[in-house]
Amino acid sequence: MQVQIIPKRYLKENHRDYLKMVPIRIKQVSLVLLLMALILTPTWAGGYVLGLLTHTMIAVIGAVGLNFMVGFTGQVSLGQAAYMAVGAYTMAIFAGQFGLPFFAALLIAGLITASASVLVGAPTLHLKGFYLSMATFVFHFIVIMLIGRWDFVGTQSGISVPRPVFGKSDGSFFYVTFTVTALLLYCGFNLERSYLGRAWGAIRDRDLAAAAVGISLARLKLWANAWSGFYAGVAGALFASFLSYISPEHFPFLLTIQYLGMILVGGLGTVLGSVFGAVFMSLIPEGIRFLSAVIVEHTKLAPTFFGDAQLVFFGIIIICTLIYAPKGLFGFWEDTKLYFRTWPLSY
């Protein structure tokens, strides 16, 4: 008598099953329900909720792009804020000064940022670890200095960015961001399952072995730079349109650290982990801020006390996540699903 511990619907019998993004019926239904809930959100949510969700979706795009470099390929990048600034100012110039349509300017912003990422990555192909991180670290400050002092892209005080005609209201711009995020996530999941995604993983795990089996390290690393830059540029362009006004102060180095935190907490080397990390890092601080306001209202503690306590508490949450879920929230999610699949014979 054969005992089957794992249900048949979870078993994969061929390689095509591994390439399916949503292979199980319950996942398909859950995805449809999630999409319907997001589509219907503007019908009941106010401006604050829509703004928070829009900002979260922009963070998802940026986190996925950074994960292509850091998580998939193993190249430490500290220039995420600079790449987003390139995309944001490109959007401001082409949509604001040249009057291009929104989606045309958005595509140009992604392509120009991808080109900038390749130009930065080409001379640093043989650098690793600390040396590569220092190169991208310097690039961040070069970009911030240039956009603050080059008259063509505005001044140190900033530059205005027009919203699309069909996205001037919070609800309309939410749909614009939702559409772009859905398309880029679909592209990201396909990249993760493609030859590029598998080759990037081989380079990350052992680049000499990857080169020995015929993987072109230089070409694949440049592709990682290009895709990472494209996603960062689109995220920066959406961020600029969302704010309608940007300045160098909107792209501090702390923004790069936040995005690194997203992919570390969410899970390196997975698109879904980037989504988990971006949602976590975007929504949890708002929850902490809400609880702090409630406590201040019912106690005599000064609001400034909770301003510092928020950062401390948020840091504790990140540390606990990294300690008790070293593979990130994605790893915790996968372990939890495996536990219930094999229950009561889990081990």
GIKA-V824366 format. One record per pair of residues at least 12 apart in sequence whose ideal C-beta (glycine too) atoms are under 7 Angstrom apart, sorted by the first residue. I is the first residue (numbers start at 1). J is the second residue. If there is no record, write none. Layout:
i=I j=J
i=I j=J
This chain:
i=5 j=342
i=5 j=345
i=6 j=341
i=6 j=342
i=7 j=341
i=9 j=24
i=10 j=341
i=19 j=193
i=21 j=189
i=38 j=178
i=41 j=53
i=42 j=171
i=42 j=174
i=47 j=170
i=50 j=170
i=50 j=171
i=50 j=174
i=51 j=170
i=52 j=286
i=53 j=174
i=54 j=173
i=54 j=174
i=54 j=177
i=54 j=242
i=55 j=282
i=56 j=278
i=56 j=279
i=56 j=282
i=56 j=283
i=57 j=177
i=57 j=178
i=57 j=181
i=58 j=177
i=58 j=235
i=58 j=238
i=58 j=239
i=58 j=242
i=59 j=262
i=59 j=278
i=59 j=281
i=59 j=282
i=60 j=181
i=60 j=274
i=60 j=275
i=60 j=278
i=61 j=181
i=61 j=184
i=61 j=231
i=61 j=234
i=61 j=235
i=62 j=80
i=62 j=84
i=62 j=231
i=62 j=232
i=62 j=235
i=62 j=259
i=63 j=259
i=63 j=262
i=63 j=263
i=63 j=266
i=63 j=274
i=63 j=277
i=63 j=278
i=64 j=184
i=64 j=188
i=64 j=231
i=64 j=271
i=64 j=274
i=65 j=227
i=65 j=228
i=65 j=231
i=65 j=232
i=65 j=235
i=66 j=80
i=66 j=228
i=66 j=259
i=66 j=263
i=67 j=263
i=67 j=268
i=67 j=274
i=68 j=224
i=68 j=227
i=68 j=228
i=69 j=224
i=69 j=225
i=69 j=228
i=70 j=263
i=70 j=268
i=71 j=263
i=71 j=268
i=71 j=269
i=72 j=197
i=72 j=200
i=72 j=201
i=72 j=204
i=72 j=224
i=72 j=269
i=73 j=200
i=73 j=203
i=73 j=204
i=73 j=221
i=73 j=224
i=74 j=203
i=74 j=204
i=75 j=132
i=75 j=221
i=75 j=224
i=76 j=129
i=76 j=132
i=76 j=133
i=77 j=136
i=78 j=133
i=78 j=136
i=78 j=137
i=78 j=140
i=78 j=256
i=79 j=120
i=79 j=136
i=79 j=139
i=79 j=140
i=79 j=256
i=80 j=232
i=80 j=256
i=80 j=259
i=81 j=140
i=81 j=251
i=81 j=252
i=81 j=253
i=81 j=255
i=81 j=256
i=82 j=139
i=82 j=140
i=82 j=143
i=82 j=144
i=83 j=113
i=83 j=116
i=83 j=117
i=83 j=229
i=83 j=232
i=83 j=233
i=83 j=236
i=84 j=232
i=84 j=235
i=84 j=236
i=84 j=239
i=84 j=251
i=85 j=143
i=85 j=144
i=85 j=147
i=85 j=236
i=85 j=251
i=86 j=112
i=86 j=113
i=86 j=116
i=86 j=143
i=86 j=233
i=86 j=236
i=87 j=109
i=87 j=110
i=87 j=113
i=87 j=232
i=87 j=233
i=87 j=234
i=87 j=235
i=87 j=236
i=87 j=237
i=88 j=236
i=88 j=237
i=88 j=239
i=88 j=240
i=88 j=246
i=89 j=147
i=89 j=153
i=90 j=108
i=90 j=109
i=90 j=112
i=90 j=113
i=90 j=233
i=90 j=237
i=91 j=105
i=91 j=106
i=91 j=109
i=91 j=161
i=91 j=237
i=91 j=240
i=91 j=241
i=92 j=159
i=92 j=161
i=92 j=240
i=92 j=246
i=93 j=153
i=94 j=108
i=95 j=161
i=95 j=162
i=96 j=160
i=96 j=161
i=96 j=162
i=102 j=164
i=106 j=234
i=106 j=237
i=109 j=233
i=109 j=234
i=109 j=236
i=109 j=237
i=110 j=230
i=110 j=233
i=110 j=234
i=111 j=230
i=112 j=233
i=113 j=229
i=113 j=230
i=113 j=232
i=113 j=233
i=114 j=226
i=114 j=229
i=114 j=230
i=114 j=233
i=116 j=229
i=117 j=225
i=117 j=226
i=117 j=228
i=117 j=229
i=118 j=222
i=118 j=225
i=118 j=226
i=118 j=229
i=120 j=136
i=120 j=139
i=121 j=221
i=121 j=222
i=121 j=225
i=122 j=222
i=125 j=218
i=125 j=221
i=140 j=253
i=140 j=256
i=144 j=248
i=144 j=251
i=147 j=248
i=148 j=248
i=156 j=248
i=157 j=247
i=158 j=245
i=158 j=246
i=158 j=247
i=159 j=246
i=160 j=244
i=160 j=245
i=161 j=240
i=161 j=241
i=161 j=244
i=161 j=245
i=161 j=246
i=163 j=241
i=163 j=244
i=164 j=176
i=173 j=242
i=177 j=238
i=180 j=234
i=180 j=238
i=184 j=231
i=184 j=234
i=185 j=271
i=188 j=271
i=189 j=271
i=191 j=227
i=192 j=271
i=196 j=223
i=199 j=215
i=199 j=220
i=200 j=220
i=200 j=224
i=201 j=269
i=202 j=215
i=203 j=215
i=203 j=217
i=203 j=220
i=203 j=221
i=258 j=281
i=261 j=281
i=261 j=318
i=262 j=274
i=262 j=277
i=262 j=278
i=262 j=281
i=263 j=277
i=264 j=322
i=264 j=328
i=265 j=277
i=265 j=280
i=265 j=281
i=265 j=318
i=265 j=321
i=265 j=328
i=265 j=329
i=266 j=278
i=266 j=280
i=266 j=328
i=266 j=329
i=266 j=330
i=267 j=327
i=267 j=328
i=267 j=329
i=267 j=330
i=267 j=331
i=268 j=328
i=270 j=330
i=272 j=330
i=273 j=328
i=273 j=329
i=273 j=330
i=276 j=329
i=276 j=330
i=277 j=328
i=277 j=329
i=280 j=329
i=284 j=314
i=284 j=317
i=285 j=310
i=285 j=314
i=288 j=310
i=288 j=313
i=288 j=314
i=289 j=310
i=292 j=306
i=292 j=310
